[in-house]
Amino acid sequence: MYEFFDKKKALQIILDIAYHKGISQAQLIEGIYDYSHFNRMCNGKENIKIDILVLCCIKLEISFDKIIQLSKEKTLLELDAYYDQFEIIRQKRNYNELSKLYQSIIFNKKIKELDKYKQLSTHILAIIEGQNNHNFETAKRLLEQAFELSGYSIQKYNQFHLTKEQVEILIDYSICCFF
């Protein structure tokens, strides 16, 4: 998952590769992006844009996926693996396995400090509350909390009163965006 890599570290890896190939920052970014903005990205004064990283990788003839793997910390890789397991279990609708995964996640002390950990564990707990315990009000509240951990309010989306078909379309749309 692209969201679980360190963009700053990825940029530094790309810059190191360029340096070892004898390519300056100005040469690397030429034809891709404005040099002054790129320089600000390199200095941490502007957000690092994934599309710029991808274009730099193409220019350097290196794999962006490889850069992502190199830039991930071990804890992020562990969290990434939990997300992969969660997706498989959720597709199979095996809620007993989901309970086991939840237990495994909450006892992993290394990932507890990550924001995405809180979102994942809350999301899984919500599904367990709804599917295993039939406690749908608690599940709903937990899903709202999980959603809000990304900085958005689910209540904002509730005002649209989406139909079942619209919800299904949004789910499929989200899956396409993810892949």
C-alpha positions in Angstrom: 0.0 0.0 0.0 1.4 3.3 -1.0 0.2 5.1 2.1 2.5 3.2 4.3 5.9 4.4 3.1 8.1 7.2 4.2 8.0 9.8 1.4 10.9 11.7 2.8 13.0 8.6 2.9 11.9 7.7 -0.6 12.9 11.1 -1.9 16.3 10.8 -0.2 16.9 7.3 -1.8 16.0 8.8 -5.2 18.4 11.7 -4.6 21.1 9.3 -3.6 20.7 7.2 -6.7 20.8 10.3 -8.9 23.9 11.5 -7.1 25.6 8.1 -7.7 24.7 8.3 -11.4 26.2 11.8 -11.5 22.9 13.6 -12.0 22.3 16.8 -10.1 18.9 17.8 -8.6 18.4 20.3 -11.3 19.1 17.7 -14.0 16.9 15.2 -12.3 13.9 17.4 -12.1 14.3 19.2 -15.4 11.2 18.6 -17.6 9.3 17.2 -14.6 8.7 19.9 -12.1 9.7 23.4 -11.2 13.2 23.3 -9.6 12.4 25.8 -6.8 9.4 23.8 -5.7 11.4 20.6 -5.9 14.1 22.1 -3.8 11.5 23.1 -1.3 10.3 19.5 -1.2 13.8 18.3 -0.7 14.3 20.7 2.2 11.0 19.8 3.9 9.3 23.1 3.2 6.8 21.7 0.8 4.8 18.4 0.8 6.4 15.6 -1.1 4.3 14.7 -4.1 4.1 11.0 -5.1 3.7 11.8 -8.8 7.0 13.7 -8.8 8.7 10.7 -7.1 7.3 8.4 -9.7 8.5 10.6 -12.6 11.9 10.9 -11.0 12.1 7.1 -10.8 11.1 6.8 -14.5 13.8 9.3 -15.4 16.4 7.4 -13.4 15.1 4.0 -14.8 14.4 2.6 -11.4 11.3 0.9 -10.0 9.1 3.0 -7.9 7.9 -0.1 -6.1 11.5 -0.9 -5.1 11.8 2.7 -3.7 8.7 2.2 -1.7 10.0 -1.1 -0.2 13.3 0.5 0.6 11.7 3.5 2.3 9.4 1.5 4.6 10.3 1.0 8.2 9.9 -2.4 9.7 6.8 -1.3 11.7 5.2 0.0 8.6 5.8 -3.2 6.8 4.2 -5.1 9.7 1.2 -2.8 9.6 1.0 -3.2 5.8 1.0 -7.0 6.3 -1.9 -6.7 8.8 -3.9 -4.6 6.2 -3.3 -7.4 3.6 -4.5 -10.0 6.1 -7.5 -7.8 7.0 -8.5 -7.6 3.3 -8.3 -11.3 2.7 -10.3 -12.1 5.9 -12.9 -9.5 5.1 -13.3 -10.8 1.6 -13.9 -14.3 3.0 -16.2 -12.9 5.7 -14.5 -15.0 8.2 -15.3 -13.1 11.4 -13.7 -15.6 13.8 -10.4 -15.1 11.9 -10.9 -11.4 12.1 -11.2 -11.6 15.9 -7.8 -13.5 16.0 -6.3 -10.9 13.7 -7.6 -8.1 16.0 -6.0 -9.8 19.0 -2.7 -10.1 17.2 -2.8 -6.5 16.2 -3.6 -5.1 19.7 -0.8 -7.0 21.3 1.8 -5.8 18.8 3.5 -3.1 20.9 5.7 -2.0 18.0 2.9 -0.6 15.9 0.7 0.9 18.6 2.1 4.4 18.1 1.2 4.6 14.4 -1.9 6.6 13.5 -2.9 4.0 10.9 -2.7 1.3 13.7 -5.5 3.1 15.5 -7.6 3.4 12.4 -7.1 -0.3 11.5 -7.7 -1.6 15.0 -10.9 0.5 15.4 -12.2 -0.5 12.0 -11.7 -4.2 12.8 -13.3 -3.9 16.2 -16.3 -2.2 14.6 -16.8 -5.2 12.2 -16.4 -7.6 15.1 -19.0 -5.7 17.2 -21.4 -5.6 14.3 -20.9 -9.1 12.9 -20.0 -11.3 15.9 -21.8 -9.4 18.7 -24.7 -7.9 16.7 -24.0 -4.6 18.5 -24.6 -2.3 15.6 -24.8 1.0 17.4 -21.4 0.4 18.9 -20.1 -0.7 15.5 -21.5 2.4 13.9 -19.8 4.6 16.5 -16.5 2.8 16.1 -16.7 3.1 12.3 -17.3 6.9 12.7 -14.2 7.0 15.0 -12.1 5.1 12.5 -13.2 7.3 9.6 -12.5 10.5 11.6 -9.0 9.3 12.3 -8.2 10.2 8.7 -9.3 13.8 9.4 -12.8 13.7 7.9 -16.2 13.5 9.4 -18.5 10.7 8.4 -21.4 12.8 9.4 -20.7 15.1 6.5 -21.3 12.1 4.2 -24.5 11.1 6.1 -26.2 14.2 5.1 -26.4 13.0 1.5 -28.7 10.0 2.4 -27.1 7.7 -0.1 -29.1 4.8 -1.6 -27.9 1.3 -1.3 -26.9 1.4 -5.0 -24.9 4.6 -4.4 -23.1 3.1 -1.5 -22.2 0.0 -3.6 -20.9 2.3 -6.3 -18.8 4.2 -3.8 -17.4 0.9 -2.5 -16.5 -0.2 -6.0 -15.1 3.2 -6.8 -13.0 3.1 -3.6 -11.7 -0.4 -4.6 -10.6 0.9 -8.0 -8.9 3.9 -6.4 -7.1 1.6 -4.0 -5.7 -0.6 -6.8 
